[in-house]
Amino acid sequence: MDFELTEEQEMVRKMVRQFVDKEINPYIQEWDDQGHFESSIMKRLADLDLMGVCIPEEYGGSGMDYNTLAIVCEELERGDTAFRTAVSVHTGLNSMTLLQWGNEAQKKKYLTAQAKGDKVGAFGLTEPNAGSDVASLKTTAVKEGDHYILNGQKTWISLCDHADHFLVFAYTDKSKKHKGISAFIVERTMPGFASRGFKGKLGIRAGNTGEIFFDNVKVPKENLVGGEGEGFKIAMAALDNGRFTVAAGACGQILACIEESVKYCHERKTFGKEIGKHQLVQQMLAKMEAGYQMSRLLVFRAGSLKNQGKRNTRETSLAKWQACDFANEAANDAVQIHGAYGYSNEYPVERFLRNSKAPVIYEGTREIHTIVQAEYMLGYRSDKPLSNNLPVWPFEQSKEEV
């Protein structure tokens, strides 16, 4: 495997970094303090062709590979988790899932508009009583003529108040348990749809998160993604994509902690010398660097498999678990290095620490990922063939069912 960035990847990295330094970093503390999601950032990302990084050009995307998407997510989270989350949900969970599972009509109508950034996509799986236990969801979809009638609610939905399209999972046959779950494209403008954002979150305060509700929402049968009963495996495939972007973003969080800590180590002096001269501070910095390098390798390994159209559930799970844990540890150490100042919003590391906790929980908790890894090791879990091939970069269909 070649670990060097290509010329195109380096160009993208520099472009996103410049964008973050100019358009996000000068304002993010204020947005975070106010709990304000600056939705105009999405439009500006679209202007840079970053809303469909790894979507084929025929569907309005940039046609770049999955590791380029990882680079974009890393650099965005170096600014703030809120905007990486927006890209994760829009591109990773929604658009990449439509690319894999949507039919041609759905790709032309929904995927193309999302990849261009004309429309924003989101993902609706989690419910008040259904998180890690997906089969416990309560939302239902009853077929009536040419429509499905959706009733229920979803919670912890990123972009709940801003997305135009939602990939929603509901039971079409409760008696079949997880094999009775189906996936639907729901539009915000459909009668009976409502959303409500949360306030008072510990972190990612500059992001939009909340609930969405379905009160007899009529969804055309043409908006069924895949077939009835395929929703569970579609959701799991979506999480392989979403977790990949979360892991990549966590690398950016570590990088931000490193940059701010190194800067502070040169500014702050104790006992007559820069605090960077103290070995215990150096140990914390060294841990950050090790965590960053290991996480990035795990992410690029998963991305390489995705580029080949190979199943990557195990590798992506490991990358997500480790990168998010490393990011949480790096943020905690960054606060420690800053001492009392790290406990205030005078420095960004306080925000990094608050932001770093959510990724350890969402898209598979740390505990779920340890179980996933152990089950692979013990032979209790294996990657069974999917009915749909994974898209292969440069987006030729794989001949191998993975």
QUILIN-V715658 format. One record per residue. N is the residue number from 0. RES is the residue in one letter. PHI is phi in radians with two decimals (NA if undefined). PSI is psi in whole degrees, 0 to 359 (NA if undefined). NEAR is the number of other ideal C-beta (glycine too) atoms within 10 Angstrom. Layout:
n=N res=RES phi=PHI psi=PSI near=NEAR
n=N res=RES phi=PHI psi=PSI near=NEAR
This chain:
n=0 res=M phi=NA psi=135 near=6
n=1 res=D phi=-1.56 psi=119 near=7
n=2 res=F phi=-1.57 psi=355 near=7
n=3 res=E phi=-1.39 psi=140 near=7
n=4 res=L phi=-1.23 psi=143 near=15
n=5 res=T phi=-1.24 psi=168 near=13
n=6 res=E phi=-1.05 psi=320 near=8
n=7 res=E phi=-1.17 psi=318 near=12
n=8 res=Q phi=-1.12 psi=319 near=17
n=9 res=E phi=-1.15 psi=322 near=12
n=10 res=M phi=-1.11 psi=317 near=12
n=11 res=V phi=-1.12 psi=316 near=23
n=12 res=R phi=-1.01 psi=313 near=16
n=13 res=K phi=-1.12 psi=320 near=11
n=14 res=M phi=-1.10 psi=314 near=15
n=15 res=V phi=-1.19 psi=322 near=23
n=16 res=R phi=-1.10 psi=316 near=17
n=17 res=Q phi=-1.09 psi=320 near=11
n=18 res=F phi=-1.09 psi=313 near=22
n=19 res=V phi=-1.06 psi=314 near=21
n=20 res=D phi=-1.15 psi=331 near=13
n=21 res=K phi=-1.64 psi=318 near=9
n=22 res=E phi=-1.77 psi=342 near=17
n=23 res=I phi=-2.04 psi=304 near=20
n=24 res=N phi=-0.99 psi=322 near=15
n=25 res=P phi=-1.18 psi=342 near=9
n=26 res=Y phi=-2.09 psi=350 near=15
n=27 res=I phi=-1.14 psi=326 near=19
n=28 res=Q phi=-1.12 psi=319 near=17
n=29 res=E phi=-1.14 psi=316 near=11
n=30 res=W phi=-1.09 psi=319 near=19
n=31 res=D phi=-1.13 psi=315 near=23
n=32 res=D phi=-1.05 psi=323 near=12
n=33 res=Q phi=-1.53 psi=352 near=11
n=34 res=G phi=1.12 psi=38 near=16
n=35 res=H phi=-1.86 psi=127 near=15
n=36 res=F phi=-1.64 psi=115 near=23
n=37 res=E phi=-1.47 psi=91 near=20
n=38 res=S phi=-1.16 psi=339 near=13
n=39 res=S phi=-1.11 psi=339 near=9
n=40 res=I phi=-1.06 psi=324 near=23
n=41 res=M phi=-1.08 psi=317 near=21
n=42 res=K phi=-1.14 psi=321 near=12
n=43 res=R phi=-1.22 psi=328 near=14
n=44 res=L phi=-1.17 psi=322 near=23
n=45 res=A phi=-1.11 psi=322 near=19
n=46 res=D phi=-1.09 psi=335 near=11
n=47 res=L phi=-1.64 psi=7 near=15
n=48 res=D phi=1.08 psi=39 near=18
n=49 res=L phi=-1.89 psi=6 near=24
n=50 res=M phi=-1.59 psi=351 near=29
n=51 res=G phi=-2.47 psi=49 near=28
n=52 res=V phi=-0.91 psi=310 near=28
n=53 res=C phi=-1.89 psi=27 near=29
n=54 res=I phi=-1.73 psi=137 near=27
n=55 res=P phi=-0.99 psi=151 near=20
n=56 res=E phi=-1.06 psi=329 near=13
n=57 res=E phi=-1.13 psi=342 near=13
n=58 res=Y phi=-1.94 psi=23 near=23
n=59 res=G phi=1.57 psi=2 near=22
n=60 res=G phi=-1.58 psi=185 near=24
n=61 res=S phi=-1.58 psi=345 near=20
n=62 res=G phi=1.26 psi=19 near=19
n=63 res=M phi=-1.54 psi=171 near=24
n=64 res=D phi=-1.47 psi=175 near=20
n=65 res=Y phi=-1.24 psi=329 near=26
n=66 res=N phi=-1.24 psi=335 near=23
n=67 res=T phi=-1.19 psi=321 near=24
n=68 res=L phi=-1.03 psi=319 near=28
n=69 res=A phi=-1.06 psi=319 near=27
n=70 res=I phi=-1.10 psi=318 near=26
n=71 res=V phi=-1.06 psi=314 near=31
n=72 res=C phi=-1.14 psi=321 near=29
n=73 res=E phi=-1.06 psi=312 near=29
n=74 res=E phi=-1.22 psi=325 near=26
n=75 res=L phi=-1.15 psi=318 near=29
n=76 res=E phi=-1.31 psi=340 near=32
n=77 res=R phi=-1.02 psi=330 near=25
n=78 res=G phi=-1.44 psi=300 near=24
n=79 res=D phi=-2.87 psi=147 near=30
n=80 res=T phi=-1.09 psi=330 near=31
n=81 res=A phi=-1.01 psi=319 near=26
n=82 res=F phi=-1.48 psi=331 near=27
n=83 res=R phi=-1.13 psi=319 near=29
n=84 res=T phi=-1.03 psi=318 near=29
n=85 res=A phi=-1.05 psi=317 near=25
n=86 res=V phi=-1.23 psi=322 near=24
n=87 res=S phi=-1.01 psi=313 near=29
n=88 res=V phi=-1.23 psi=311 near=28
n=89 res=H phi=-1.13 psi=310 near=30
n=90 res=T phi=-1.57 psi=307 near=29
n=91 res=G phi=-1.19 psi=307 near=30
n=92 res=L phi=-1.41 psi=323 near=25
n=93 res=N phi=-1.69 psi=294 near=28
n=94 res=S phi=-1.09 psi=316 near=32
n=95 res=M phi=-1.15 psi=331 near=30
n=96 res=T phi=-1.25 psi=320 near=26
n=97 res=L phi=-1.13 psi=323 near=27
n=98 res=L phi=-1.06 psi=321 near=23
n=99 res=Q phi=-1.43 psi=321 near=20
n=100 res=W phi=-2.01 psi=342 near=23
n=101 res=G phi=-1.26 psi=152 near=24
n=102 res=N phi=-1.44 psi=175 near=13
n=103 res=E phi=-1.07 psi=320 near=9
n=104 res=A phi=-1.11 psi=319 near=10
n=105 res=Q phi=-1.16 psi=323 near=17
n=106 res=K phi=-1.15 psi=317 near=21
n=107 res=K phi=-1.16 psi=319 near=14
n=108 res=K phi=-1.39 psi=315 near=17
n=109 res=Y phi=-1.83 psi=311 near=24
n=110 res=L phi=-1.11 psi=316 near=29
n=111 res=T phi=-1.06 psi=314 near=20
n=112 res=A phi=-1.11 psi=324 near=20
n=113 res=Q phi=-1.27 psi=317 near=27
n=114 res=A phi=-1.10 psi=326 near=31
n=115 res=K phi=-1.33 psi=342 near=16
n=116 res=G phi=1.53 psi=8 near=20
n=117 res=D phi=-1.26 psi=331 near=13
n=118 res=K phi=-2.27 psi=155 near=20
n=119 res=V phi=-1.97 psi=135 near=23
n=120 res=G phi=-1.87 psi=152 near=27
n=121 res=A phi=-2.46 psi=183 near=27
n=122 res=F phi=-2.41 psi=130 near=27
n=123 res=G phi=-2.19 psi=92 near=28
n=124 res=L phi=-2.09 psi=308 near=24
n=125 res=T phi=-1.15 psi=141 near=19
n=126 res=E phi=-2.26 psi=170 near=20
n=127 res=P phi=-0.96 psi=328 near=14
n=128 res=N phi=-2.09 psi=19 near=10
n=129 res=A phi=-2.50 psi=97 near=18
n=130 res=G phi=-1.99 psi=265 near=18
n=131 res=S phi=-1.10 psi=329 near=12
n=132 res=D phi=-1.58 psi=81 near=11
n=133 res=V phi=-1.06 psi=326 near=18
n=134 res=A phi=-1.15 psi=350 near=13
n=135 res=S phi=-1.53 psi=5 near=13
n=136 res=L phi=-1.12 psi=153 near=27
n=137 res=K phi=-1.91 psi=343 near=15
n=138 res=T phi=-1.07 psi=136 near=22
n=139 res=T phi=-2.11 psi=154 near=17
n=140 res=A phi=-2.34 psi=111 near=27
n=141 res=V phi=-1.86 psi=126 near=13
n=142 res=K phi=-1.38 psi=129 near=14
n=143 res=E phi=-2.37 psi=102 near=9
n=144 res=G phi=1.14 psi=238 near=8
n=145 res=D phi=-1.64 psi=11 near=9
n=146 res=H phi=-2.31 psi=164 near=16
n=147 res=Y phi=-1.96 psi=139 near=23
n=148 res=I phi=-1.80 psi=114 near=18
n=149 res=L phi=-1.71 psi=135 near=23
n=150 res=N phi=-2.41 psi=138 near=16
n=151 res=G phi=2.49 psi=195 near=22
n=152 res=Q phi=-2.62 psi=156 near=18
n=153 res=K phi=-2.20 psi=151 near=28
n=154 res=T phi=-2.30 psi=164 near=19
n=155 res=W phi=0.96 psi=47 near=19
n=156 res=I phi=-1.70 psi=114 near=26
n=157 res=S phi=-1.24 psi=141 near=22
n=158 res=L phi=1.15 psi=26 near=27
n=159 res=C phi=-1.00 psi=324 near=25
n=160 res=D phi=-1.67 psi=358 near=17
n=161 res=H phi=-2.15 psi=338 near=17
n=162 res=A phi=-1.26 psi=149 near=28
n=163 res=D phi=-1.64 psi=324 near=16
n=164 res=H phi=-2.16 psi=141 near=24
n=165 res=F phi=-2.21 psi=131 near=26
n=166 res=L phi=-1.57 psi=109 near=29
n=167 res=V phi=-2.01 psi=143 near=28
n=168 res=F phi=-2.00 psi=132 near=26
n=169 res=A phi=-2.59 psi=157 near=27
n=170 res=Y phi=-1.37 psi=127 near=22
n=171 res=T phi=-1.76 psi=343 near=20
n=172 res=D phi=-2.67 psi=95 near=14
n=173 res=K phi=-1.09 psi=331 near=12
n=174 res=S phi=-1.14 psi=339 near=7
n=175 res=K phi=-1.59 psi=5 near=13
n=176 res=K phi=0.96 psi=226 near=12
n=177 res=H phi=-1.11 psi=339 near=17
n=178 res=K phi=-1.40 psi=0 near=14
n=179 res=G phi=-1.85 psi=11 near=18
n=180 res=I phi=-1.59 psi=138 near=27
n=181 res=S phi=-2.23 psi=161 near=23
n=182 res=A phi=-1.99 psi=141 near=29
n=183 res=F phi=-2.39 psi=149 near=25
n=184 res=I phi=-1.64 psi=119 near=22
n=185 res=V phi=-1.99 psi=133 near=25
n=186 res=E phi=-1.68 psi=143 near=16
n=187 res=R phi=-0.99 psi=326 near=18
n=188 res=T phi=-1.38 psi=356 near=7
n=189 res=M phi=-1.19 psi=130 near=15
n=190 res=P phi=-0.96 psi=136 near=8
n=191 res=G phi=1.70 psi=353 near=15
n=192 res=F phi=-1.57 psi=139 near=18
n=193 res=A phi=-2.58 psi=157 near=13
n=194 res=S phi=-2.42 psi=158 near=19
n=195 res=R phi=-2.63 psi=120 near=13
n=196 res=G phi=-1.37 psi=155 near=17
n=197 res=F phi=-1.59 psi=152 near=16
n=198 res=K phi=-2.15 psi=163 near=8
n=199 res=G phi=1.42 psi=23 near=6
n=200 res=K phi=-1.27 psi=150 near=16
n=201 res=L phi=-1.10 psi=314 near=10
n=202 res=G phi=-2.43 psi=185 near=19
n=203 res=I phi=0.84 psi=45 near=26
n=204 res=R phi=-1.25 psi=339 near=23
n=205 res=A phi=-1.48 psi=6 near=27
n=206 res=G phi=-1.84 psi=162 near=27
n=207 res=N phi=-1.80 psi=116 near=25
n=208 res=T phi=-2.39 psi=142 near=23
n=209 res=G phi=3.13 psi=215 near=18
n=210 res=E phi=-2.07 psi=153 near=20
n=211 res=I phi=-2.24 psi=148 near=24
n=212 res=F phi=-2.24 psi=146 near=18
n=213 res=F phi=-2.19 psi=115 near=25
n=214 res=D phi=-2.08 psi=92 near=13
n=215 res=N phi=0.95 psi=47 near=10
n=216 res=V phi=-1.33 psi=123 near=23
n=217 res=K phi=-1.53 psi=115 near=14
n=218 res=V phi=-1.96 psi=123 near=23
n=219 res=P phi=-1.00 psi=146 near=13
n=220 res=K phi=-1.06 psi=336 near=13
n=221 res=E phi=-1.15 psi=345 near=12
n=222 res=N phi=-1.63 psi=5 near=22
n=223 res=L phi=-1.27 psi=123 near=21
n=224 res=V phi=-1.63 psi=126 near=22
n=225 res=G phi=1.24 psi=208 near=20
n=226 res=G phi=-1.88 psi=169 near=13
n=227 res=E phi=-1.03 psi=136 near=18
n=228 res=G phi=1.53 psi=357 near=16
n=229 res=E phi=-1.65 psi=3 near=20
n=230 res=G phi=-1.07 psi=322 near=30
n=231 res=F phi=-1.12 psi=313 near=20
n=232 res=K phi=-1.26 psi=332 near=19
n=233 res=I phi=-1.15 psi=317 near=25
n=234 res=A phi=-1.09 psi=318 near=21
n=235 res=M phi=-1.17 psi=322 near=13
n=236 res=A phi=-1.14 psi=321 near=21
n=237 res=A phi=-1.07 psi=319 near=24
n=238 res=L phi=-1.16 psi=329 near=23
n=239 res=D phi=-1.04 psi=323 near=25
n=240 res=N phi=-1.35 psi=315 near=27
n=241 res=G phi=-1.11 psi=316 near=27
n=242 res=R phi=-1.11 psi=326 near=29
n=243 res=F phi=-1.05 psi=315 near=30
n=244 res=T phi=-1.24 psi=327 near=33
n=245 res=V phi=-1.13 psi=316 near=31
n=246 res=A phi=-1.08 psi=317 near=32
n=247 res=A phi=-1.11 psi=319 near=34
n=248 res=G phi=-1.09 psi=322 near=31
n=249 res=A phi=-1.05 psi=327 near=34
n=250 res=C phi=-1.06 psi=320 near=30
n=251 res=G phi=-1.16 psi=326 near=30
n=252 res=Q phi=-1.11 psi=316 near=30
n=253 res=I phi=-1.09 psi=317 near=32
n=254 res=L phi=-1.06 psi=319 near=21
n=255 res=A phi=-1.11 psi=319 near=28
n=256 res=C phi=-1.09 psi=319 near=31
n=257 res=I phi=-1.11 psi=312 near=19
n=258 res=E phi=-1.07 psi=314 near=14
n=259 res=E phi=-1.20 psi=323 near=19
n=260 res=S phi=-1.23 psi=318 near=27
n=261 res=V phi=-1.09 psi=317 near=15
n=262 res=K phi=-1.03 psi=314 near=12
n=263 res=Y phi=-1.19 psi=324 near=21
n=264 res=C phi=-1.07 psi=330 near=20
n=265 res=H phi=-1.46 psi=335 near=10
n=266 res=E phi=-1.46 psi=320 near=10
n=267 res=R phi=-1.58 psi=133 near=15
n=268 res=K phi=-2.14 psi=138 near=12
n=269 res=T phi=-2.42 psi=146 near=11
n=270 res=F phi=0.92 psi=35 near=7
n=271 res=G phi=1.43 psi=11 near=6
n=272 res=K phi=-2.64 psi=162 near=9
n=273 res=E phi=-1.01 psi=142 near=14
n=274 res=I phi=-1.16 psi=341 near=20
n=275 res=G phi=-1.13 psi=345 near=18
n=276 res=K phi=-1.40 psi=346 near=13
n=277 res=H phi=-1.42 psi=132 near=15
n=278 res=Q phi=-1.12 psi=325 near=7
n=279 res=L phi=-1.18 psi=327 near=9
n=280 res=V phi=-1.20 psi=318 near=20
n=281 res=Q phi=-1.05 psi=324 near=13
n=282 res=Q phi=-1.07 psi=318 near=11
n=283 res=M phi=-1.16 psi=320 near=19
n=284 res=L phi=-1.12 psi=318 near=19
n=285 res=A phi=-1.09 psi=321 near=11
n=286 res=K phi=-1.08 psi=319 near=15
n=287 res=M phi=-1.07 psi=313 near=25
n=288 res=E phi=-1.10 psi=317 near=14
n=289 res=A phi=-1.09 psi=316 near=13
n=290 res=G phi=-1.08 psi=320 near=24
n=291 res=Y phi=-1.12 psi=310 near=23
n=292 res=Q phi=-1.13 psi=318 near=13
n=293 res=M phi=-1.16 psi=318 near=16
n=294 res=S phi=-1.12 psi=316 near=28
n=295 res=R phi=-1.10 psi=321 near=23
n=296 res=L phi=-1.11 psi=318 near=15
n=297 res=L phi=-1.12 psi=320 near=22
n=298 res=V phi=-1.14 psi=312 near=30
n=299 res=F phi=-1.17 psi=330 near=21
n=300 res=R phi=-1.13 psi=313 near=17
n=301 res=A phi=-1.11 psi=319 near=28
n=302 res=G phi=-1.11 psi=323 near=26
n=303 res=S phi=-1.09 psi=319 near=18
n=304 res=L phi=-1.13 psi=320 near=21
n=305 res=K phi=-1.11 psi=320 near=27
n=306 res=N phi=-1.07 psi=330 near=19
n=307 res=Q phi=-1.56 psi=358 near=15
n=308 res=G phi=1.29 psi=22 near=21
n=309 res=K phi=-1.65 psi=149 near=16
n=310 res=R phi=-1.03 psi=135 near=20
n=311 res=N phi=-2.39 psi=23 near=26
n=312 res=T phi=-1.00 psi=313 near=20
n=313 res=R phi=-1.14 psi=313 near=19
n=314 res=E phi=-1.19 psi=320 near=21
n=315 res=T phi=-1.20 psi=321 near=30
n=316 res=S phi=-1.04 psi=316 near=25
n=317 res=L phi=-1.14 psi=318 near=21
n=318 res=A phi=-1.11 psi=316 near=30
n=319 res=K phi=-1.12 psi=313 near=34
n=320 res=W phi=-1.06 psi=307 near=24
n=321 res=Q phi=-1.22 psi=316 near=21
n=322 res=A phi=-1.10 psi=319 near=29
n=323 res=C phi=-1.21 psi=322 near=29
n=324 res=D phi=-1.14 psi=316 near=18
n=325 res=F phi=-1.07 psi=320 near=26
n=326 res=A phi=-1.14 psi=319 near=34
n=327 res=N phi=-1.11 psi=318 near=23
n=328 res=E phi=-1.16 psi=320 near=17
n=329 res=A phi=-1.12 psi=319 near=31
n=330 res=A phi=-1.16 psi=321 near=28
n=331 res=N phi=-1.12 psi=318 near=18
n=332 res=D phi=-1.19 psi=326 near=23
n=333 res=A phi=-1.11 psi=319 near=29
n=334 res=V phi=-1.10 psi=317 near=20
n=335 res=Q phi=-1.08 psi=319 near=16
n=336 res=I phi=-1.10 psi=323 near=25
n=337 res=H phi=-1.37 psi=350 near=22
n=338 res=G phi=1.09 psi=220 near=12
n=339 res=A phi=-1.06 psi=326 near=8
n=340 res=Y phi=-1.13 psi=331 near=14
n=341 res=G phi=-1.19 psi=344 near=23
n=342 res=Y phi=-1.55 psi=359 near=14
n=343 res=S phi=-2.11 psi=164 near=10
n=344 res=N phi=-1.48 psi=15 near=12
n=345 res=E phi=-1.15 psi=332 near=12
n=346 res=Y phi=-2.13 psi=149 near=19
n=347 res=P phi=-1.26 psi=347 near=22
n=348 res=V phi=-1.13 psi=334 near=27
n=349 res=E phi=-1.08 psi=318 near=20
n=350 res=R phi=-1.20 psi=321 near=22
n=351 res=F phi=-1.02 psi=317 near=27
n=352 res=L phi=-1.13 psi=316 near=24
n=353 res=R phi=-1.13 psi=319 near=18
n=354 res=N phi=-1.19 psi=330 near=30
n=355 res=S phi=-1.26 psi=345 near=28
n=356 res=K phi=-1.36 psi=319 near=16
n=357 res=A phi=-1.02 psi=315 near=21
n=358 res=P phi=-1.08 psi=338 near=28
n=359 res=V phi=-1.22 psi=340 near=19
n=360 res=I phi=-1.78 psi=309 near=15
n=361 res=Y phi=-1.39 psi=162 near=20
n=362 res=E phi=0.95 psi=45 near=29
n=363 res=G phi=1.70 psi=109 near=22
n=364 res=T phi=-1.13 psi=163 near=15
n=365 res=R phi=-0.89 psi=318 near=15
n=366 res=E phi=-1.17 psi=320 near=12
n=367 res=I phi=-1.08 psi=318 near=17
n=368 res=H phi=-1.23 psi=329 near=22
n=369 res=T phi=-1.15 psi=322 near=13
n=370 res=I phi=-1.13 psi=316 near=15
n=371 res=V phi=-0.99 psi=312 near=19
n=372 res=Q phi=-1.12 psi=317 near=16
n=373 res=A phi=-1.15 psi=322 near=11
n=374 res=E phi=-1.17 psi=325 near=13
n=375 res=Y phi=-1.10 psi=315 near=16
n=376 res=M phi=-1.09 psi=321 near=10
n=377 res=L phi=-1.47 psi=353 near=8
n=378 res=G phi=1.44 psi=10 near=7
n=379 res=Y phi=-1.40 psi=342 near=9
n=380 res=R phi=-2.28 psi=139 near=15
n=381 res=S phi=-2.53 psi=159 near=10
n=382 res=D phi=-1.51 psi=104 near=12
n=383 res=K phi=-1.41 psi=155 near=9
n=384 res=P phi=-1.05 psi=143 near=10
n=385 res=L phi=-1.73 psi=154 near=17
n=386 res=S phi=-1.27 psi=339 near=11
n=387 res=N phi=-1.96 psi=134 near=18
n=388 res=N phi=-1.22 psi=147 near=16
n=389 res=L phi=-1.30 psi=142 near=25
n=390 res=P phi=-1.09 psi=132 near=20
n=391 res=V phi=-1.80 psi=129 near=16
n=392 res=W phi=-1.39 psi=131 near=20
n=393 res=P phi=-1.49 psi=55 near=11
n=394 res=F phi=1.18 psi=43 near=17
n=395 res=E phi=-1.67 psi=146 near=11
n=396 res=Q phi=-1.29 psi=133 near=11
n=397 res=S phi=-1.19 psi=142 near=13
n=398 res=K phi=-1.45 psi=348 near=8
n=399 res=E phi=-1.71 psi=128 near=13
n=400 res=E phi=-1.40 psi=122 near=13
n=401 res=V phi=-1.98 psi=NA near=17
